[in-house]
Amino acid sequence: MCVICLQFQKDRDIADARRMIMAARREPNSIDEKHLVQIENEIEQAETEAES
C-alpha cells in the first residue's frame, strides 16, 4: 500500500491527498500513474459521500 493511501485512510483529508498526488506526479517513478488515478477515484467517491 502506498503512502498516499495510508494517509488518506487514516485522516480522510481530501485536500492533503490531492496535494500528495500532485507531488507524486512531479517525482518520476514514485507511484504508478494507474494507482494515482485509482486514488483520485477513491477521493471523488469520498467527496460525493461527504456531500450526501
Residue frames as a rotation matrix with the C-alpha (Angstrom) as fourth column:
MET 1
0.592 0.806 0.000 0.00
0.806 -0.592 0.000 0.00
0.000 0.000 -1.000 0.00
CYS 2
-0.163 -0.684 0.711 1.36
0.644 -0.620 -0.449 3.44
0.748 0.384 0.542 -0.87
VAL 3
-0.837 -0.278 -0.472 1.93
0.543 -0.524 -0.656 6.37
-0.065 -0.805 0.589 1.46
ILE 4
-0.800 0.587 0.126 -0.95
-0.503 -0.770 0.393 8.36
0.328 0.251 0.911 -0.04
CYS 5
-0.029 0.816 -0.578 -3.40
-0.060 0.576 0.815 5.50
0.998 0.059 0.032 0.55
LEU 6
-0.290 -0.154 -0.945 -2.25
0.847 0.419 -0.328 5.02
0.446 -0.895 0.009 4.12
GLN 7
-0.964 -0.132 -0.229 -2.51
0.227 -0.859 -0.460 8.72
-0.136 -0.495 0.858 4.93
PHE 8
-0.620 0.785 0.014 -5.90
-0.567 -0.460 0.683 9.14
0.542 0.416 0.730 3.24
GLN 9
0.013 0.627 -0.779 -7.38
0.269 0.748 0.607 6.12
0.963 -0.218 -0.159 5.02
LYS 10
-0.485 -0.300 -0.821 -6.08
0.854 0.040 -0.519 7.46
0.188 -0.953 0.237 8.32
ASP 11
-0.819 0.002 -0.574 -7.09
0.260 -0.890 -0.374 11.12
-0.512 -0.456 0.729 8.06
ARG 12
0.040 0.818 0.574 -9.65
0.970 0.107 -0.219 11.26
-0.241 0.566 -0.789 5.21
ASP 13
0.091 -0.144 -0.985 -8.13
0.054 -0.987 0.149 14.67
-0.994 -0.067 -0.082 4.37
ILE 14
0.663 0.299 0.686 -9.10
0.643 0.243 -0.727 15.18
-0.384 0.923 -0.031 0.74
ALA 15
0.945 -0.320 -0.070 -7.07
-0.319 -0.854 -0.411 18.35
0.072 0.411 -0.909 0.17
ASP 16
0.195 -0.919 0.344 -3.93
-0.739 0.093 0.667 16.75
-0.645 -0.384 -0.661 1.59
ALA 17
0.147 -0.083 0.986 -4.40
0.348 0.937 0.027 13.64
-0.926 0.339 0.167 -0.55
ARG 18
0.909 0.218 0.354 -4.74
0.406 -0.275 -0.872 15.78
-0.093 0.936 -0.339 -3.68
ARG 19
0.687 -0.725 -0.055 -1.51
-0.722 -0.689 0.067 17.64
-0.086 -0.006 -0.996 -2.81
MET 20
0.006 -0.685 0.728 0.28
-0.414 0.661 0.626 14.34
-0.910 -0.305 -0.280 -2.30
ILE 21
0.491 0.235 0.839 -0.95
0.595 0.612 -0.520 13.08
-0.636 0.755 0.161 -5.69
MET 22
0.988 -0.149 0.034 0.31
-0.084 -0.714 -0.696 16.23
0.128 0.684 -0.718 -7.41
ALA 23
0.351 -0.912 0.213 3.69
-0.858 -0.221 0.464 15.83
-0.376 -0.345 -0.860 -5.70
ALA 24
0.095 -0.281 0.955 3.88
0.046 0.959 0.278 12.17
-0.994 0.017 0.104 -6.71
ARG 25
0.813 0.252 0.525 3.27
0.514 0.113 -0.850 13.10
-0.274 0.961 -0.037 -10.33
ARG 26
0.824 -0.563 -0.068 6.23
-0.556 -0.778 -0.292 15.51
0.112 0.278 -0.954 -10.20
GLU 27
-0.039 -0.840 0.541 8.53
-0.781 0.364 0.508 12.73
-0.624 -0.403 -0.670 -8.98
PRO 28
0.107 0.061 -0.992 9.38
-0.874 0.481 -0.065 10.32
0.474 0.874 0.105 -11.78
ASN 29
-0.211 -0.132 -0.969 8.80
-0.079 0.990 -0.118 6.66
0.974 0.052 -0.219 -10.94
SER 30
-0.775 -0.058 0.629 7.48
-0.616 -0.156 -0.772 7.41
0.143 -0.986 0.085 -7.45
ILE 31
-0.375 0.742 0.555 3.98
-0.084 0.569 -0.818 5.92
-0.923 -0.353 -0.152 -7.78
ASP 32
-0.801 0.090 0.591 2.46
0.569 0.419 0.708 4.32
-0.184 0.904 -0.387 -10.87
GLU 33
-0.886 0.459 -0.067 0.03
-0.454 -0.828 0.330 6.60
0.096 0.322 0.942 -12.74
LYS 34
-0.311 0.803 -0.508 -2.65
0.013 0.538 0.843 3.91
0.950 0.256 -0.178 -12.77
HIS 35
-0.293 0.152 -0.944 -2.54
0.915 0.330 -0.231 3.81
0.277 -0.931 -0.236 -8.99
LEU 36
-0.931 -0.060 -0.359 -2.74
0.183 -0.930 -0.319 7.60
-0.315 -0.363 0.877 -8.75
VAL 37
-0.648 0.753 -0.111 -5.86
-0.475 -0.286 0.832 7.54
0.595 0.592 0.543 -10.93
GLN 38
-0.155 0.567 -0.809 -7.33
0.511 0.747 0.425 4.87
0.845 -0.348 -0.405 -8.65
ILE 39
-0.599 -0.125 -0.791 -6.64
0.785 -0.290 -0.548 7.04
-0.161 -0.949 0.272 -5.60
GLU 40
-0.961 0.262 -0.094 -8.26
-0.276 -0.939 0.205 10.04
-0.035 0.223 0.974 -7.30
ASN 41
-0.352 0.871 -0.342 -11.37
-0.145 0.310 0.939 7.96
0.925 0.380 0.017 -7.94
GLU 42
-0.179 0.233 -0.956 -11.50
0.873 0.485 -0.045 6.99
0.453 -0.843 -0.290 -4.27
ILE 43
-0.866 -0.175 -0.469 -11.15
0.389 -0.824 -0.411 10.65
-0.315 -0.539 0.782 -3.29
GLU 44
-0.787 0.617 -0.020 -14.00
-0.449 -0.551 0.703 11.62
0.423 0.562 0.710 -5.61
GLN 45
-0.119 0.743 -0.659 -16.18
0.342 0.654 0.675 8.93
0.932 -0.145 -0.332 -4.04
ALA 46
-0.418 -0.106 -0.902 -15.33
0.908 -0.040 -0.416 10.23
0.008 -0.994 0.113 -0.57
GLU 47
-0.987 0.076 -0.142 -16.26
-0.077 -0.997 -0.002 13.77
-0.142 0.009 0.990 -1.65
THR 48
-0.482 0.858 -0.179 -19.58
-0.305 0.027 0.952 12.55
0.821 0.514 0.248 -3.04
GLU 49
-0.060 0.424 -0.904 -20.32
0.721 0.645 0.254 10.68
0.690 -0.636 -0.344 0.17
ALA 50
-0.709 -0.287 -0.644 -19.39
0.676 -0.536 -0.505 13.72
-0.200 -0.794 0.574 2.27
GLU 51
-0.928 0.372 0.014 -21.78
-0.336 -0.855 0.395 15.91
0.159 0.362 0.919 0.28
SER 52
-0.324 0.847 -0.421 -24.69
0.084 0.469 0.879 13.49
0.942 0.249 -0.223 0.79
